[in-house]
Amino acid sequence: MSTEESSVAPNNLTAFQELKDFVFGPASNVHLPDRVQATVTTQQNQGEILVGWIQLTLVLIFGTLYILAPKTSAPEAFHSVPWALGLYFVFTVTRLVAAYRTALPPWLLMISIVMDMGLLMVLIWSFHIQYDQPASFYLKAPTMLYVFIFIALRALRFDSRYVLMAGTAAMVGWLALVFYVIYSDPQDPMITRNYVEYLTSNSILIGAEVDKLLSIALVTLVLAVAIYRGERMMRRAAVTQTAAKDLSRFVPQAIADHITHAEHTIQAGDGESKVATVLFTDIEGFSTLSEKMTPPELVATLNDYFGAIHDIVYRHGGVISQYQGDAMLITFNTVRSDENHAENAVKVAIDIRALTRQQSFGNGTMLKTRCGINTGEMTVGAVGAAEQLIFTVHGDEVNVAARLEQLNKEYGSYILISGSTWSRVKELFPCKHVSEVVVRGRTSPTEVYTVEG
C-alpha cells in the first residue's frame, strides 16, 4: 500500500467516527460498575412493568370501543374481534405477571414484541370479516395508528434494540396485510392510481401503503437513535456520578458541592477573597508516639482520631480542607457560608481539647492536640497544575494560624487565637492575653490569646 493510500484510510476512519459520534453521541468506553449496572437493570425492569400496564389499558380501550361501536354483520356471523382482543388480553396479563415476578430475559422480550405486533395485525385484519367487507377495508382502519403507540411504548424500556424490533415487526406485519389484499383475489387486486377513488372506495393505493411503511420506519429510526443517544449519555452520566460520589470521600463534601455547582469549570488560580477563619491542628509529640506503633496500629489510631474530629468539625459547620500527616487545616466561611465563623472555630478547638482529655484512640492511645486560630481576609480557590488541582485557602492570614499552632509549644498551651479572632469572640469565651508576636514574614506584631476553661 502506498503512503497516500495508508493516509487516506485513517482519515476515512476518523470521518466515520466523527459522523457516528455526531449521530449517536460520544461513546462511553468506561465499564459500568456492577452496582450501577444493577440499578440500570432495575429501572429497565420497572419500565417493562409500566409498558405492560399501558398495553393492558389499550386492550381495555379496544374492548370498550368495540362494545360501543354499531355492528353491521349478522348476529349469527363469526365475530373475530372479541377473540383477537381476548387473546391479546390474556397474553398481556400473563406477561405483566411475569414482569412482576422476575426480570424477563431479552429473547423472551423480543418474542413478546413480535407477538404484540402480530396480535395487533390480526385484530386489524379481522375487521374486514367483522364488517363483511373486502380485505382492502382493513387497510384504511384508524386502528393502524396504534402501531406507532406500540413502537413508542418500547422507548420506556430505554433500550433501542426493542424499539427496532417493534418497528421491524410492524413493517413486516403491515407488508403481510398489504400482500394479503393484493393476492387474496388474483382476479381483482383492487389496485388504483386514482387518489380520489382510493379515498371513496375499497381500492388500494400502493403509494399510500408505501408512505405508511416509510412512516413506521422513520419513527422507529428516530426513536431508536434518540434512545441510543440517551443511553450513551446516561452511561456517561452514571459513570461520572459514581466517580464523583466515590471521590467525594477523598474531598470534603462541601468542596465537592462547590466545584460541581460552579457556573464554569474551575481552573487553577480561580478564587475569591473572603473574610474567614482557619484552624490548624497538630498532635503533640506524634513523632515519638508513632515510633512505638506498628504501621497498622498507627493507621488505626489516626483513623479513629480523624473520625472523631470530623464529627466535631461537621457539627459546627467547618470543613476539613487538608490532611497533612497528623495535622489538619480546618476552614470556616469558605465554601460554606457561616456568619459566626470565628465563634464556631473556637468551639471546635474547645471540643477537640475536651475530647482528647477524655477519650483514647486506637489501642488506648491518648492524643493531645494543639490548635491555632486566625480570622482575616484570605483567598479561597483552586491551586495546582491544570490537570490536578487542590481547593484550599491561602494567604498571609492562613500562615498566621499555622504559626499560632506552633507557638503552643513555647507557651505550653493547646489553643491559641489571634487578636482578630479574639475581637469576635471575647464576649463568648474566657480568653487570656499571652503576648505580642511578630510572625515570620510580617513586620507588625500579632496579638496572641489563649482560650481558658
DRENDO-1510 file (C-alpha; in Angstrom, 1 decimal, always signed):
<recs>
REC; n; res; u; v; w
REC; 1; MET; +0.0; +0.0; +0.0 .
REC; 2; SER; +1.3; +3.4; -0.9 .
REC; 3; THR; +1.8; +6.2; +1.6 .
REC; 4; GLU; -1.1; +8.2; +0.1 .
REC; 5; GLU; -3.4; +5.1; +0.4 .
REC; 6; SER; -2.4; +4.5; +4.0 .
REC; 7; SER; -3.1; +8.1; +5.0 .
REC; 8; VAL; -6.5; +8.0; +3.3 .
REC; 9; ALA; -7.7; +5.0; +5.4 .
REC; 10; PRO; -7.2; +6.6; +8.8 .
REC; 11; ASN; -8.8; +9.8; +7.6 .
REC; 12; ASN; -11.8; +7.8; +6.4 .
REC; 13; LEU; -12.0; +6.0; +9.8 .
REC; 14; THR; -11.7; +9.4; +11.6 .
REC; 15; ALA; -14.5; +10.9; +9.4 .
REC; 16; PHE; -16.7; +7.8; +10.1 .
REC; 17; GLN; -16.1; +8.0; +13.8 .
REC; 18; GLU; -16.9; +11.7; +13.8 .
REC; 19; LEU; -20.2; +11.0; +11.9 .
REC; 20; LYS; -21.0; +8.2; +14.3 .
REC; 21; ASP; -20.4; +10.4; +17.3 .
REC; 22; PHE; -22.5; +13.2; +15.7 .
REC; 23; VAL; -25.5; +10.9; +15.2 .
REC; 24; PHE; -25.3; +8.7; +18.3 .
REC; 25; GLY; -23.3; +10.9; +20.7 .
REC; 26; PRO; -19.8; +10.3; +22.1 .
REC; 27; ALA; -19.3; +6.7; +23.2 .
REC; 28; SER; -18.7; +5.8; +26.9 .
REC; 29; ASN; -15.9; +3.3; +26.9 .
REC; 30; VAL; -15.9; +3.0; +30.7 .
REC; 31; HIS; -17.4; -0.2; +32.0 .
REC; 32; LEU; -20.3; +0.4; +34.4 .
REC; 33; PRO; -19.6; -0.9; +37.9 .
REC; 34; ASP; -21.8; -3.8; +38.8 .
REC; 35; ARG; -23.8; -1.8; +41.4 .
REC; 36; VAL; -24.6; +0.8; +38.7 .
REC; 37; GLN; -25.5; -1.8; +36.1 .
REC; 38; ALA; -27.8; -3.4; +38.7 .
REC; 39; THR; -29.6; -0.1; +39.2 .
REC; 40; VAL; -30.0; +0.4; +35.4 .
REC; 41; THR; -31.4; -3.1; +35.1 .
REC; 42; THR; -33.8; -2.5; +37.9 .
REC; 43; GLN; -35.0; +0.7; +36.2 .
REC; 44; GLN; -35.4; -1.2; +32.9 .
REC; 45; ASN; -37.5; -3.9; +34.6 .
REC; 46; GLN; -39.7; -1.3; +36.1 .
REC; 47; GLY; -40.1; +0.2; +32.6 .
REC; 48; GLU; -41.3; -3.2; +31.3 .
REC; 49; ILE; -43.9; -3.3; +34.1 .
REC; 50; LEU; -45.1; +0.2; +33.0 .
REC; 51; VAL; -45.3; -1.0; +29.4 .
REC; 52; GLY; -47.4; -3.9; +30.5 .
REC; 53; TRP; -49.9; -1.7; +32.3 .
REC; 54; ILE; -50.2; +0.7; +29.4 .
REC; 55; GLN; -50.8; -2.2; +27.0 .
REC; 56; LEU; -53.4; -3.6; +29.3 .
REC; 57; THR; -55.1; -0.2; +29.3 .
REC; 58; LEU; -55.1; -0.2; +25.5 .
REC; 59; VAL; -56.7; -3.6; +25.4 .
REC; 60; LEU; -59.5; -2.4; +27.6 .
REC; 61; ILE; -59.9; +0.7; +25.4 .
REC; 62; PHE; -60.1; -1.5; +22.3 .
REC; 63; GLY; -62.7; -3.7; +24.1 .
REC; 64; THR; -64.8; -0.7; +25.2 .
REC; 65; LEU; -64.8; +0.8; +21.7 .
REC; 66; TYR; -65.8; -2.5; +20.2 .
REC; 67; ILE; -68.7; -2.8; +22.6 .
REC; 68; LEU; -69.9; +0.7; +21.9 .
REC; 69; ALA; -69.4; +0.6; +18.1 .
REC; 70; PRO; -72.5; -0.4; +16.0 .
REC; 71; LYS; -72.4; -3.9; +14.5 .
REC; 72; THR; -73.2; -4.3; +10.8 .
REC; 73; SER; -72.7; -8.0; +10.5 .
REC; 74; ALA; -75.5; -10.6; +11.2 .
REC; 75; PRO; -75.8; -11.7; +14.8 .
REC; 76; GLU; -75.1; -15.3; +13.9 .
REC; 77; ALA; -71.9; -14.4; +12.0 .
REC; 78; PHE; -68.5; -15.2; +13.4 .
REC; 79; HIS; -67.1; -12.3; +15.4 .
REC; 80; SER; -63.4; -12.4; +15.2 .
REC; 81; VAL; -62.6; -9.1; +17.0 .
REC; 82; PRO; -63.6; -10.4; +20.5 .
REC; 83; TRP; -61.4; -13.4; +20.0 .
REC; 84; ALA; -58.5; -11.3; +19.0 .
REC; 85; LEU; -59.0; -8.9; +21.9 .
REC; 86; GLY; -59.4; -11.8; +24.3 .
REC; 87; LEU; -56.2; -13.5; +23.2 .
REC; 88; TYR; -54.3; -10.2; +23.4 .
REC; 89; PHE; -55.8; -9.6; +26.9 .
REC; 90; VAL; -54.6; -13.0; +28.2 .
REC; 91; PHE; -51.2; -12.5; +26.7 .
REC; 92; THR; -50.8; -9.0; +28.2 .
REC; 93; VAL; -51.8; -10.1; +31.7 .
REC; 94; THR; -49.5; -13.1; +31.6 .
REC; 95; ARG; -46.5; -11.0; +30.6 .
REC; 96; LEU; -47.4; -8.4; +33.2 .
REC; 97; VAL; -47.5; -11.0; +35.9 .
REC; 98; ALA; -44.2; -12.4; +34.7 .
REC; 99; ALA; -42.6; -9.0; +34.7 .
REC; 100; TYR; -43.6; -8.5; +38.4 .
REC; 101; ARG; -42.2; -11.9; +39.4 .
REC; 102; THR; -38.9; -11.9; +37.6 .
REC; 103; ALA; -36.9; -10.0; +35.1 .
REC; 104; LEU; -37.8; -11.1; +31.6 .
REC; 105; PRO; -34.8; -12.3; +29.5 .
REC; 106; PRO; -34.1; -10.4; +26.3 .
REC; 107; TRP; -35.1; -13.3; +24.0 .
REC; 108; LEU; -38.5; -13.6; +25.6 .
REC; 109; LEU; -39.0; -9.8; +25.3 .
REC; 110; MET; -38.2; -10.0; +21.6 .
REC; 111; ILE; -40.7; -12.8; +21.1 .
REC; 112; SER; -43.3; -10.9; +23.1 .
REC; 113; ILE; -42.8; -7.8; +21.0 .
REC; 114; VAL; -43.4; -9.8; +17.8 .
REC; 115; MET; -46.5; -11.3; +19.4 .
REC; 116; ASP; -47.7; -7.8; +20.3 .
REC; 117; MET; -47.5; -6.6; +16.8 .
REC; 118; GLY; -48.8; -9.9; +15.4 .
REC; 119; LEU; -51.9; -9.7; +17.6 .
REC; 120; LEU; -52.5; -6.1; +16.6 .
REC; 121; MET; -52.2; -7.0; +12.9 .
REC; 122; VAL; -54.6; -9.9; +13.5 .
REC; 123; LEU; -57.0; -7.5; +15.1 .
REC; 124; ILE; -56.8; -5.1; +12.1 .
REC; 125; TRP; -57.0; -8.0; +9.6 .
REC; 126; SER; -60.2; -9.3; +11.3 .
REC; 127; PHE; -62.1; -6.0; +10.6 .
REC; 128; HIS; -63.0; -7.0; +7.0 .
REC; 129; ILE; -64.5; -10.2; +8.3 .
REC; 130; GLN; -66.3; -8.5; +11.2 .
REC; 131; TYR; -67.9; -5.9; +8.9 .
REC; 132; ASP; -68.2; -8.3; +5.9 .
REC; 133; GLN; -66.1; -6.1; +3.6 .
REC; 134; PRO; -63.3; -6.8; +1.1 .
REC; 135; ALA; -59.8; -7.3; +2.6 .
REC; 136; SER; -58.7; -3.9; +1.5 .
REC; 137; PHE; -61.2; -2.5; +4.0 .
REC; 138; TYR; -58.8; -3.0; +6.9 .
REC; 139; LEU; -56.0; -1.1; +5.3 .
REC; 140; LYS; -58.0; +2.1; +6.0 .
REC; 141; ALA; -58.8; +1.3; +9.6 .
REC; 142; PRO; -57.7; +4.0; +12.0 .
REC; 143; THR; -56.5; +1.3; +14.4 .
REC; 144; MET; -53.3; +1.3; +12.3 .
REC; 145; LEU; -52.3; +4.4; +14.3 .
REC; 146; TYR; -51.9; +2.1; +17.4 .
REC; 147; VAL; -48.8; +0.7; +15.7 .
REC; 148; PHE; -47.0; +3.9; +16.5 .
REC; 149; ILE; -48.1; +3.7; +20.1 .
REC; 150; PHE; -46.8; +0.2; +20.4 .
REC; 151; ILE; -43.4; +1.3; +18.9 .
REC; 152; ALA; -43.3; +4.3; +21.3 .
REC; 153; LEU; -44.1; +2.1; +24.3 .
REC; 154; ARG; -40.8; +0.3; +23.7 .
REC; 155; ALA; -39.0; +3.5; +24.5 .
REC; 156; LEU; -40.0; +3.1; +28.1 .
REC; 157; ARG; -37.6; +0.2; +28.3 .
REC; 158; PHE; -34.8; +2.6; +27.3 .
REC; 159; ASP; -33.2; +0.0; +25.0 .
REC; 160; SER; -33.0; +0.8; +21.3 .
REC; 161; ARG; -33.0; -2.9; +20.4 .
REC; 162; TYR; -36.6; -3.3; +21.4 .
REC; 163; VAL; -37.7; -0.2; +19.5 .
REC; 164; LEU; -36.0; -1.6; +16.4 .
REC; 165; MET; -37.7; -5.0; +16.9 .
REC; 166; ALA; -41.1; -3.4; +17.4 .
REC; 167; GLY; -40.7; -1.2; +14.2 .
REC; 168; THR; -39.4; -4.2; +12.2 .
REC; 169; ALA; -42.3; -6.4; +13.3 .
REC; 170; ALA; -44.8; -3.6; +12.5 .
REC; 171; MET; -43.4; -3.2; +8.9 .
REC; 172; VAL; -43.3; -6.9; +8.3 .
REC; 173; GLY; -46.9; -7.2; +9.6 .
REC; 174; TRP; -48.2; -4.4; +7.5 .
REC; 175; LEU; -46.5; -5.7; +4.4 .
REC; 176; ALA; -48.2; -9.0; +5.1 .
REC; 177; LEU; -51.5; -7.3; +5.3 .
REC; 178; VAL; -50.9; -5.4; +2.0 .
REC; 179; PHE; -49.8; -8.6; +0.2 .
REC; 180; TYR; -52.8; -10.4; +1.5 .
REC; 181; VAL; -55.1; -7.8; +0.0 .
REC; 182; ILE; -53.3; -7.9; -3.4 .
REC; 183; TYR; -53.2; -11.7; -3.7 .
REC; 184; SER; -56.3; -12.7; -1.8 .
REC; 185; ASP; -58.2; -12.3; -5.1 .
REC; 186; PRO; -55.8; -12.7; -8.1 .
REC; 187; GLN; -58.6; -11.7; -10.4 .
REC; 188; ASP; -59.1; -8.4; -8.8 .
REC; 189; PRO; -56.1; -6.9; -6.8 .
REC; 190; MET; -58.1; -3.7; -6.4 .
REC; 191; ILE; -55.1; -1.5; -7.1 .
REC; 192; THR; -55.7; +2.0; -8.3 .
REC; 193; ARG; -53.7; +5.1; -9.1 .
REC; 194; ASN; -56.5; +7.5; -8.5 .
REC; 195; TYR; -56.3; +9.1; -5.1 .
REC; 196; VAL; -60.0; +10.1; -5.1 .
REC; 197; GLU; -61.0; +6.6; -6.0 .
REC; 198; TYR; -58.7; +5.3; -3.2 .
REC; 199; LEU; -60.4; +7.5; -0.6 .
REC; 200; THR; -64.0; +6.8; -1.8 .
REC; 201; SER; -63.9; +3.1; -2.4 .
REC; 202; ASN; -62.2; -0.1; -1.3 .
REC; 203; SER; -59.4; +0.2; -3.8 .
REC; 204; ILE; -55.9; +0.4; -2.6 .
REC; 205; LEU; -53.2; +2.9; -3.5 .
REC; 206; ILE; -49.7; +1.4; -3.4 .
REC; 207; GLY; -48.1; +4.8; -2.8 .
REC; 208; ALA; -50.3; +5.3; +0.3 .
REC; 209; GLU; -49.1; +2.0; +1.8 .
REC; 210; VAL; -45.5; +2.8; +1.0 .
REC; 211; ASP; -46.0; +6.1; +2.9 .
REC; 212; LYS; -47.3; +4.2; +5.9 .
REC; 213; LEU; -44.3; +1.8; +5.8 .
REC; 214; LEU; -41.9; +4.8; +5.5 .
REC; 215; SER; -43.6; +6.5; +8.4 .
REC; 216; ILE; -43.2; +3.4; +10.5 .
REC; 217; ALA; -39.5; +3.1; +9.5 .
REC; 218; LEU; -38.7; +6.7; +10.2 .
REC; 219; VAL; -40.5; +6.8; +13.6 .
REC; 220; THR; -38.7; +3.7; +14.6 .
REC; 221; LEU; -35.3; +5.0; +13.5 .
REC; 222; VAL; -35.7; +8.4; +15.1 .
REC; 223; LEU; -36.8; +6.8; +18.4 .
REC; 224; ALA; -34.0; +4.2; +18.3 .
REC; 225; VAL; -31.4; +6.9; +17.7 .
REC; 226; ALA; -32.8; +9.1; +20.4 .
REC; 227; ILE; -32.8; +6.2; +22.9 .
REC; 228; TYR; -29.3; +5.1; +21.9 .
REC; 229; ARG; -28.0; +8.7; +22.3 .
REC; 230; GLY; -29.8; +8.9; +25.7 .
REC; 231; GLU; -28.4; +5.5; +26.7 .
REC; 232; ARG; -24.9; +6.7; +25.9 .
REC; 233; MET; -25.4; +9.9; +27.8 .
REC; 234; MET; -27.0; +8.0; +30.7 .
REC; 235; ARG; -24.0; +5.7; +30.9 .
REC; 236; ARG; -21.5; +8.6; +30.9 .
REC; 237; ALA; -23.6; +10.4; +33.5 .
REC; 238; ALA; -23.8; +7.2; +35.6 .
REC; 239; VAL; -20.0; +6.7; +35.5 .
REC; 240; THR; -19.4; +10.4; +36.3 .
REC; 241; GLN; -21.9; +10.4; +39.1 .
REC; 242; THR; -20.5; +7.2; +40.6 .
REC; 243; ALA; -16.9; +8.6; +40.3 .
REC; 244; ALA; -18.0; +11.9; +41.9 .
REC; 245; LYS; -19.7; +10.1; +44.7 .
REC; 246; ASP; -16.6; +7.8; +45.3 .
REC; 247; LEU; -14.2; +10.7; +45.0 .
REC; 248; SER; -16.2; +12.9; +47.4 .
REC; 249; ARG; -15.0; +10.6; +50.2 .
REC; 250; PHE; -11.5; +11.9; +49.4 .
REC; 251; VAL; -12.6; +15.5; +49.1 .
REC; 252; PRO; -14.8; +17.3; +51.7 .
REC; 253; GLN; -18.5; +17.2; +50.6 .
REC; 254; ALA; -18.8; +21.0; +50.9 .
REC; 255; ILE; -15.9; +21.5; +48.5 .
REC; 256; ALA; -17.2; +18.8; +46.1 .
REC; 257; ASP; -20.6; +20.5; +46.1 .
REC; 258; HIS; -18.9; +23.9; +45.4 .
REC; 259; ILE; -17.0; +22.5; +42.5 .
REC; 260; THR; -19.9; +20.6; +40.9 .
REC; 261; HIS; -22.3; +23.6; +41.2 .
REC; 262; ALA; -19.9; +26.2; +39.8 .
REC; 263; GLU; -21.1; +28.1; +36.8 .
REC; 264; HIS; -17.9; +27.2; +34.9 .
REC; 265; THR; -15.1; +24.7; +35.1 .
REC; 266; ILE; -12.8; +25.7; +37.9 .
REC; 267; GLN; -9.3; +26.5; +36.7 .
REC; 268; ALA; -6.0; +26.9; +38.5 .
REC; 269; GLY; -6.0; +30.4; +40.1 .
REC; 270; ASP; -9.7; +30.7; +40.3 .
REC; 271; GLY; -10.7; +32.0; +43.7 .
REC; 272; GLU; -12.4; +34.7; +45.7 .
REC; 273; SER; -11.3; +36.8; +48.7 .
REC; 274; LYS; -13.3; +36.3; +51.8 .
REC; 275; VAL; -13.1; +37.1; +55.5 .
REC; 276; ALA; -12.9; +33.6; +57.0 .
REC; 277; THR; -11.4; +31.8; +59.9 .
REC; 278; VAL; -8.9; +29.0; +59.7 .
REC; 279; LEU; -7.9; +26.4; +62.4 .
REC; 280; PHE; -4.7; +24.5; +62.3 .
REC; 281; THR; -4.4; +21.4; +64.4 .
REC; 282; ASP; -1.4; +19.2; +65.2 .
REC; 283; ILE; -0.9; +16.2; +67.6 .
REC; 284; GLU; +1.6; +16.9; +70.3 .
REC; 285; GLY; +4.6; +14.6; +70.3 .
REC; 286; PHE; +3.2; +12.5; +67.5 .
REC; 287; SER; +6.6; +11.6; +66.0 .
REC; 288; THR; +7.6; +10.0; +69.3 .
REC; 289; LEU; +4.2; +8.1; +69.6 .
REC; 290; SER; +4.4; +6.8; +66.0 .
REC; 291; GLU; +7.8; +5.3; +66.7 .
REC; 292; LYS; +6.2; +3.0; +69.3 .
REC; 293; MET; +3.5; +1.8; +66.9 .
REC; 294; THR; +3.4; -0.7; +64.0 .
REC; 295; PRO; +2.1; +0.8; +60.7 .
REC; 296; PRO; -1.4; -0.9; +61.1 .
REC; 297; GLU; -1.6; +0.4; +64.7 .
REC; 298; LEU; -0.7; +3.9; +63.5 .
REC; 299; VAL; -3.3; +3.9; +60.8 .
REC; 300; ALA; -6.0; +2.6; +63.1 .
REC; 301; THR; -5.2; +5.3; +65.7 .
REC; 302; LEU; -5.2; +8.1; +63.1 .
REC; 303; ASN; -8.5; +6.9; +61.5 .
REC; 304; ASP; -10.1; +6.7; +64.9 .
REC; 305; TYR; -8.8; +10.2; +65.8 .
REC; 306; PHE; -9.7; +11.8; +62.5 .
REC; 307; GLY; -13.2; +10.3; +62.6 .
REC; 308; ALA; -13.9; +11.8; +66.0 .
REC; 309; ILE; -12.5; +15.2; +64.9 .
REC; 310; HIS; -14.6; +15.1; +61.7 .
REC; 311; ASP; -17.8; +14.8; +63.7 .
REC; 312; ILE; -16.9; +17.8; +65.8 .
REC; 313; VAL; -16.0; +19.9; +62.8 .
REC; 314; TYR; -19.1; +18.9; +60.9 .
REC; 315; ARG; -21.3; +19.7; +63.9 .
REC; 316; HIS; -20.0; +23.3; +63.9 .
REC; 317; GLY; -20.2; +23.9; +60.2 .
REC; 318; GLY; -16.5; +23.7; +59.4 .
REC; 319; VAL; -14.7; +22.0; +56.5 .
REC; 320; ILE; -11.5; +19.9; +56.8 .
REC; 321; SER; -9.7; +21.2; +53.7 .
REC; 322; GLN; -6.5; +19.3; +54.1 .
REC; 323; TYR; -4.9; +16.4; +56.0 .
REC; 324; GLN; -1.1; +16.8; +56.4 .
REC; 325; GLY; +0.2; +13.7; +58.2 .
REC; 326; ASP; -1.3; +14.1; +61.7 .
REC; 327; ALA; -2.2; +17.8; +61.1 .
REC; 328; MET; -5.4; +19.3; +59.7 .
REC; 329; LEU; -6.4; +22.5; +58.1 .
REC; 330; ILE; -10.0; +23.4; +59.0 .
REC; 331; THR; -11.8; +26.3; +57.5 .
REC; 332; PHE; -14.9; +28.3; +58.3 .
REC; 333; ASN; -17.0; +30.5; +56.0 .
REC; 334; THR; -15.0; +29.4; +52.9 .
REC; 335; VAL; -17.1; +27.1; +50.7 .
REC; 336; ARG; -19.9; +27.0; +53.3 .
REC; 337; SER; -21.3; +30.4; +54.4 .
REC; 338; ASP; -21.1; +31.0; +58.1 .
REC; 339; GLU; -21.6; +34.4; +59.8 .
REC; 340; ASN; -20.3; +33.1; +63.1 .
REC; 341; HIS; -17.1; +31.5; +61.7 .
REC; 342; ALA; -14.8; +32.7; +64.4 .
REC; 343; GLU; -17.1; +31.5; +67.2 .
REC; 344; ASN; -17.5; +28.1; +65.6 .
REC; 345; ALA; -13.8; +27.7; +65.1 .
REC; 346; VAL; -13.2; +28.3; +68.8 .
REC; 347; LYS; -16.0; +25.9; +69.6 .
REC; 348; VAL; -14.3; +23.2; +67.5 .
REC; 349; ALA; -11.0; +23.8; +69.3 .
REC; 350; ILE; -12.6; +23.7; +72.7 .
REC; 351; ASP; -14.4; +20.4; +71.8 .
REC; 352; ILE; -11.2; +18.9; +70.5 .
REC; 353; ARG; -9.4; +19.8; +73.7 .
REC; 354; ALA; -12.2; +18.2; +75.8 .
REC; 355; LEU; -12.3; +15.1; +73.6 .
REC; 356; THR; -8.6; +14.4; +73.7 .
REC; 357; ARG; -8.6; +14.8; +77.5 .
REC; 358; GLN; -11.4; +12.2; +77.9 .
REC; 359; GLN; -11.0; +9.7; +75.1 .
REC; 360; SER; -8.3; +7.5; +73.8 .
REC; 361; PHE; -7.8; +6.4; +70.2 .
REC; 362; GLY; -6.8; +3.2; +68.5 .
REC; 363; ASN; -5.5; +0.8; +71.1 .
REC; 364; GLY; -5.9; +3.1; +74.1 .
REC; 365; THR; -3.6; +5.9; +72.9 .
REC; 366; MET; -4.1; +9.4; +74.4 .
REC; 367; LEU; -3.5; +12.2; +71.9 .
REC; 368; LYS; -3.2; +15.9; +72.8 .
REC; 369; THR; -4.0; +18.3; +70.1 .
REC; 370; ARG; -2.6; +21.9; +69.6 .
REC; 371; CYS; -4.8; +24.4; +67.8 .
REC; 372; GLY; -4.0; +27.7; +66.2 .
REC; 373; ILE; -6.9; +30.0; +65.0 .
REC; 374; ASN; -6.9; +33.2; +63.0 .
REC; 375; THR; -9.5; +35.3; +61.3 .
REC; 376; GLY; -8.9; +37.6; +58.3 .
REC; 377; GLU; -9.2; +38.1; +54.6 .
REC; 378; MET; -7.9; +35.2; +52.6 .
REC; 379; THR; -8.3; +33.7; +49.1 .
REC; 380; VAL; -10.5; +30.6; +48.7 .
REC; 381; GLY; -9.9; +28.8; +45.4 .
REC; 382; ALA; -8.0; +26.2; +43.3 .
REC; 383; VAL; -4.2; +26.0; +43.1 .
REC; 384; GLY; -2.0; +23.5; +41.3 .
REC; 385; ALA; -1.4; +22.2; +37.8 .
REC; 386; ALA; -4.2; +22.3; +35.1 .
REC; 387; GLU; -4.6; +18.5; +35.3 .
REC; 388; GLN; -4.5; +18.3; +39.1 .
REC; 389; LEU; -5.9; +20.9; +41.4 .
REC; 390; ILE; -6.4; +21.3; +45.1 .
REC; 391; PHE; -9.1; +23.5; +46.5 .
REC; 392; THR; -7.9; +25.3; +49.6 .
REC; 393; VAL; -7.3; +28.7; +51.3 .
REC; 394; HIS; -4.1; +30.6; +51.0 .
REC; 395; GLY; -2.8; +34.0; +52.0 .
REC; 396; ASP; -0.9; +35.7; +54.9 .
REC; 397; GLU; -3.8; +35.2; +57.4 .
REC; 398; VAL; -3.5; +31.4; +56.8 .
REC; 399; ASN; +0.2; +31.5; +57.7 .
REC; 400; VAL; -0.6; +33.3; +60.9 .
REC; 401; ALA; -2.9; +30.5; +62.0 .
REC; 402; ALA; -0.2; +27.9; +61.2 .
REC; 403; ARG; +2.3; +30.0; +63.2 .
REC; 404; LEU; +0.0; +30.2; +66.2 .
REC; 405; GLU; -0.4; +26.4; +66.3 .
REC; 406; GLN; +3.4; +26.1; +66.5 .
REC; 407; LEU; +3.6; +28.7; +69.3 .
REC; 408; ASN; +1.6; +26.4; +71.6 .
REC; 409; LYS; +4.9; +24.6; +72.2 .
REC; 410; GLU; +6.5; +27.7; +73.7 .
REC; 411; TYR; +3.6; +28.7; +75.9 .
REC; 412; GLY; +2.6; +25.2; +77.0 .
REC; 413; SER; -1.0; +25.8; +75.7 .
REC; 414; TYR; -3.3; +23.9; +73.4 .
REC; 415; ILE; -5.4; +26.7; +71.9 .
REC; 416; LEU; -4.0; +30.0; +70.7 .
REC; 417; ILE; -6.1; +32.6; +68.8 .
REC; 418; SER; -5.1; +35.8; +67.1 .
REC; 419; GLY; -6.3; +39.3; +68.1 .
REC; 420; SER; -8.6; +39.4; +65.1 .
REC; 421; THR; -10.3; +36.2; +66.2 .
REC; 422; TRP; -10.4; +37.4; +69.9 .
REC; 423; SER; -12.2; +40.6; +68.9 .
REC; 424; ARG; -15.1; +38.5; +67.5 .
REC; 425; VAL; -15.4; +36.0; +70.4 .
REC; 426; LYS; -14.2; +37.9; +73.5 .
REC; 427; GLU; -17.8; +38.2; +74.8 .
REC; 428; LEU; -18.4; +34.5; +74.4 .
REC; 429; PHE; -15.3; +32.7; +75.7 .
REC; 430; PRO; -12.9; +33.4; +78.6 .
REC; 431; CYS; -9.6; +34.4; +77.0 .
REC; 432; LYS; -6.3; +35.4; +78.4 .
REC; 433; HIS; -3.8; +37.7; +76.6 .
REC; 434; VAL; -0.5; +35.9; +76.2 .
REC; 435; SER; +1.8; +38.2; +74.2 .
REC; 436; GLU; +2.5; +40.0; +71.1 .
REC; 437; VAL; +4.4; +38.1; +68.4 .
REC; 438; VAL; +5.9; +39.1; +65.2 .
REC; 439; VAL; +5.0; +36.3; +62.9 .
REC; 440; ARG; +7.6; +35.2; +60.3 .
REC; 441; GLY; +7.1; +37.3; +57.2 .
REC; 442; ARG; +5.3; +40.1; +59.0 .
REC; 443; THR; +6.6; +43.4; +60.4 .
REC; 444; SER; +3.7; +44.3; +62.7 .
REC; 445; PRO; +3.1; +42.2; +65.9 .
REC; 446; THR; +0.2; +39.9; +66.3 .
REC; 447; GLU; -1.8; +39.8; +69.5 .
REC; 448; VAL; -2.0; +36.3; +70.8 .
REC; 449; TYR; -4.6; +35.0; +73.3 .
REC; 450; THR; -5.3; +31.6; +74.8 .
REC; 451; VAL; -8.8; +30.3; +75.4 .
REC; 452; GLU; -9.2; +29.2; +79.1 .
REC; 453; GLY; -11.5; +26.8; +80.7 .
</recs>
